[in-house]
Every structure is written in structure tokens, then in C-alpha cells.
Amino acid sequence: MVPRQYKFLSLMLVISMALIIGCAGRTTVPEDHFYQLPDLLAPKTFSSNQTKVIIGIDSLRSDGLHGERAILYIDADNPLELKRYHYYHWTDSPPRLVQLSLLNYLRKAGFADNVVRYDPGKQVDGTINGTLLHFERIIGAGGIKVDVALDLEYNDKDQHKSWHKEYRVVVPVKDAALHTSIEAFGAALQQIFDAFATDLMSNLT
């Protein structure tokens, strides 16, 4: 026959285990969040001066961190250190997202016969290459902002026209919500693409 004190200890052990399991079941597991770039505003149309060319946009280059999907940020007090959020990601790598955003933007601009994603097997009249230099959130005592920089280059197939230019835009963010920062990334790209489209037209005509 089991002594009463052992029965009591066994009962307390069972109750303790049940409480531990119950608390563990209520532990909040961090949830992953995925962000896509916002649609950009329709650009100024160039249809009246449409150039009879097909433009291919090549994959954008970047460093290793910018080639991953994690959203990056910088503490303004340590501007040389890039950090990444663990549970906040882009839906694809920033170079690919920006390439597709630029492709859609230039198609809407309407100054070329067609704009396509470039690959060596496609016949194009000119190619756009580029490097994603900055694509991060900056957090400081003065508030939050996003920093976007692209080095973009155009070359025609005969090498008669070739040029490149660096575009950089910093956009202040009105609040700390990450969704607001994602909108600011879109606003920065809008300004860069507007400037690039104007430069592209002036070099193609």
C-alpha cells in the first residue's frame, strides 16, 4: 500500500506538470511578416515621343545582405553597421523586387515599343543594368527614414549610346510602423524612377 504522503507528492507533481504544459501552450510564438513594394503612381507618359526600341532590364546587382529577403535597418548612432529584422521580410529579394518595379514603371511610361526582363536569348535594342546600393531603414533620435540608392546604366546594342548615373533618395517616415516605412520605400523609388525615365528619354531621342 502506497503511503499517503507519496500519493500527495505524486498529485502535486501531476498538477505542477499540468501548469507548466499549460503555460508553455500559451507562449506567443513570433509571427513572420512579409512585405511587397507598393504600386507606383502612373509616370508621365512619353507616348508622343515613343521610341521604336525594345528595352531589356537585367537583374540588378547588390551586396550579399541586400540580396537576401530580410528587411535591413541602421542605427543612426552606428551608421556603418547593417542589421536585419528576424521576423520582417520582403516577399522576394530587394534587387528582384526593384527590377520588377522598374519594369512595370517603364511599361506604363509608354516611350518604348516594349520593356522586358533581359536574358541573353532575347533580342533587345538596349539594356538597363544597375546596382542596388542602399535599401535600408535608418532609425535615429530625429526619427525614422528610408535610404534608397541605385546606380543605373543604359547601353544600346551597338554601343552608340551608353551612360550611367547614381540616384539616391532619403525619405522621412511619419511614424514607427513598419508598414509606413514600406510605403516610404515606394515613395523613394517613385522619385528615382521619375528622374531616371526623364534621363532615359533624353538619351534615347
C-alpha positions as CSV (number, residue, x, y, z in Angstrom):
1,M,0.0,0.0,0.0
2,V,1.4,3.4,-1.0
3,P,1.8,5.8,1.9
4,R,-0.5,8.9,1.9
5,Q,2.4,11.4,1.7
6,Y,3.6,9.8,-1.5
7,K,0.2,10.0,-3.0
8,F,0.1,13.7,-2.1
9,L,3.5,14.3,-3.6
10,S,2.5,12.5,-6.8
11,L,-0.6,14.5,-7.1
12,M,1.3,17.8,-6.6
13,L,3.8,16.6,-9.3
14,V,1.0,16.0,-11.8
15,I,-0.6,19.4,-11.0
16,S,2.8,21.1,-11.5
17,M,3.4,19.4,-14.8
18,A,0.0,20.4,-16.0
19,L,0.6,24.0,-15.1
20,I,3.9,24.0,-16.9
21,I,2.5,22.5,-20.0
22,G,-0.5,24.9,-19.9
23,C,1.8,27.9,-19.6
24,A,4.0,26.6,-22.4
25,G,1.0,26.2,-24.6
26,R,0.1,29.9,-24.1
27,T,3.5,31.1,-25.1
28,T,3.3,33.6,-28.0
29,V,5.4,32.4,-31.0
30,P,6.8,35.3,-33.1
31,E,5.0,35.6,-36.4
32,D,6.8,36.2,-39.7
33,H,5.7,39.3,-41.7
34,F,6.2,39.6,-45.4
35,Y,6.1,42.9,-47.3
36,Q,5.8,43.7,-51.0
37,L,6.6,47.1,-52.7
38,P,3.6,49.3,-53.2
39,D,2.4,50.1,-56.8
40,L,3.9,53.3,-58.0
41,L,1.9,56.1,-59.5
42,A,1.5,56.2,-63.2
43,P,4.5,58.0,-64.7
44,K,4.4,60.9,-67.1
45,T,3.6,59.4,-70.5
46,F,6.1,59.7,-73.3
47,S,3.8,58.2,-75.9
48,S,4.0,61.4,-78.1
49,N,7.8,60.8,-78.4
50,Q,7.7,57.0,-78.4
51,T,11.0,55.4,-79.4
52,K,10.9,52.3,-81.6
53,V,13.1,50.2,-79.4
54,I,12.8,47.2,-77.1
55,I,14.5,47.7,-73.8
56,G,15.7,44.8,-71.6
57,I,16.1,45.2,-67.8
58,D,18.8,43.0,-66.5
59,S,18.9,41.6,-63.0
60,L,20.2,44.2,-60.5
61,R,23.4,43.6,-58.7
62,S,23.8,44.0,-54.9
63,D,26.0,43.0,-52.0
64,G,25.2,39.9,-50.0
65,L,22.9,41.4,-47.4
66,H,20.8,43.3,-49.8
67,G,20.4,40.2,-51.9
68,E,18.6,38.5,-49.0
69,R,14.9,38.9,-48.1
70,A,15.4,40.3,-44.6
71,I,14.5,44.0,-44.2
72,L,17.6,45.8,-43.2
73,Y,18.0,48.7,-40.8
74,I,20.7,51.0,-39.4
75,D,21.0,52.6,-36.0
76,A,21.9,56.2,-36.8
77,D,24.5,56.2,-34.0
78,N,26.3,53.3,-35.7
79,P,25.9,54.1,-39.4
80,L,28.5,51.6,-40.6
81,E,26.6,48.6,-39.0
82,L,23.8,47.0,-41.0
83,K,21.3,44.9,-39.0
84,R,18.3,42.8,-40.1
85,Y,14.9,42.1,-38.7
86,H,14.4,38.5,-37.8
87,Y,10.6,38.3,-38.4
88,Y,10.1,41.0,-41.1
89,H,11.0,40.1,-44.6
90,W,10.4,41.2,-48.2
91,T,8.4,38.8,-50.4
92,D,11.4,38.5,-52.6
93,S,15.0,39.8,-52.6
94,P,15.1,43.7,-53.0
95,P,17.1,43.5,-56.3
96,R,14.4,41.4,-57.9
97,L,11.6,43.5,-56.4
98,V,13.2,46.7,-57.7
99,Q,13.9,45.2,-61.1
100,L,10.2,44.2,-61.5
101,S,9.0,47.5,-60.2
102,L,11.2,49.4,-62.7
103,L,10.0,47.1,-65.5
104,N,6.3,47.8,-64.7
105,Y,7.0,51.5,-64.3
106,L,8.7,51.8,-67.7
107,R,6.0,49.8,-69.4
108,K,3.4,52.3,-68.1
109,A,5.6,55.2,-69.2
110,G,4.9,54.2,-72.8
111,F,8.0,55.6,-74.6
112,A,9.3,52.3,-75.9
113,D,7.8,49.6,-78.0
114,N,8.3,47.1,-75.2
115,V,10.2,46.7,-71.9
116,V,11.1,43.2,-70.9
117,R,13.2,41.3,-68.4
118,Y,16.5,40.8,-70.1
119,D,18.1,37.4,-70.8
120,P,20.8,36.6,-73.4
121,G,18.3,34.8,-75.7
122,K,16.1,37.8,-76.2
123,Q,16.5,40.3,-79.0
124,V,16.6,43.8,-77.5
125,D,17.8,47.2,-78.7
126,G,19.2,48.3,-75.4
127,T,19.7,47.1,-71.9
128,I,19.4,48.6,-68.5
129,N,21.8,47.3,-65.8
130,G,22.1,48.5,-62.3
131,T,23.3,48.0,-58.8
132,L,21.2,48.4,-55.6
133,L,23.5,50.4,-53.3
134,H,21.2,51.3,-50.4
135,F,17.8,49.9,-49.4
136,E,17.5,50.2,-45.6
137,R,15.6,51.8,-42.8
138,I,17.5,54.3,-40.7
139,I,16.5,54.8,-37.0
140,G,17.7,57.7,-35.0
141,A,16.8,60.2,-32.4
142,G,15.4,62.6,-35.0
143,G,13.0,59.9,-36.3
144,I,12.9,57.2,-38.9
145,K,13.8,57.5,-42.6
146,V,14.5,55.1,-45.5
147,D,17.5,55.3,-47.8
148,V,17.4,54.1,-51.3
149,A,20.2,54.4,-53.9
150,L,20.5,52.8,-57.3
151,D,23.3,53.1,-59.9
152,L,21.6,52.6,-63.2
153,E,23.2,52.2,-66.6
154,Y,21.9,52.1,-70.2
155,N,23.7,50.6,-73.2
156,D,22.3,50.1,-76.7
157,K,23.2,47.0,-78.7
158,D,25.6,48.9,-81.0
159,Q,27.3,50.7,-78.1
160,H,26.5,54.0,-79.7
161,K,24.7,55.3,-76.6
162,S,26.0,54.4,-73.2
163,W,25.6,56.3,-69.9
164,H,25.1,55.7,-66.2
165,K,24.1,57.7,-63.2
166,E,23.6,57.2,-59.5
167,Y,20.2,58.1,-58.0
168,R,19.8,58.4,-54.2
169,V,16.7,59.5,-52.2
170,V,16.1,59.6,-48.5
171,V,12.5,59.8,-47.4
172,P,11.4,60.7,-43.8
173,V,8.9,58.3,-42.2
174,K,6.0,59.8,-40.3
175,D,5.6,57.1,-37.6
176,A,7.3,53.9,-36.3
177,A,5.0,51.4,-38.0
178,L,7.0,49.2,-40.4
179,H,4.2,49.4,-42.9
180,T,4.7,53.1,-43.1
181,S,8.4,52.6,-43.9
182,I,7.4,50.2,-46.7
183,E,5.3,52.9,-48.2
184,A,8.3,55.3,-47.9
185,F,10.5,52.8,-49.9
186,G,7.9,53.1,-52.6
187,A,7.9,56.9,-52.5
188,A,11.7,56.8,-52.8
189,L,11.6,54.5,-55.8
190,Q,8.9,56.8,-57.4
191,Q,11.3,59.7,-57.2
192,I,14.2,57.7,-58.6
193,F,12.2,56.2,-61.4
194,D,10.7,59.6,-62.4
195,A,14.2,61.1,-62.7
196,F,15.6,58.0,-64.5
197,A,12.8,57.9,-67.1
198,T,13.4,61.6,-67.9
199,D,17.1,60.9,-68.3
200,L,16.5,57.8,-70.3
201,M,14.2,59.6,-72.8
202,S,16.7,62.5,-73.2
203,N,19.4,60.0,-74.1
204,L,17.3,57.9,-76.4
205,T,15.9,60.7,-78.5
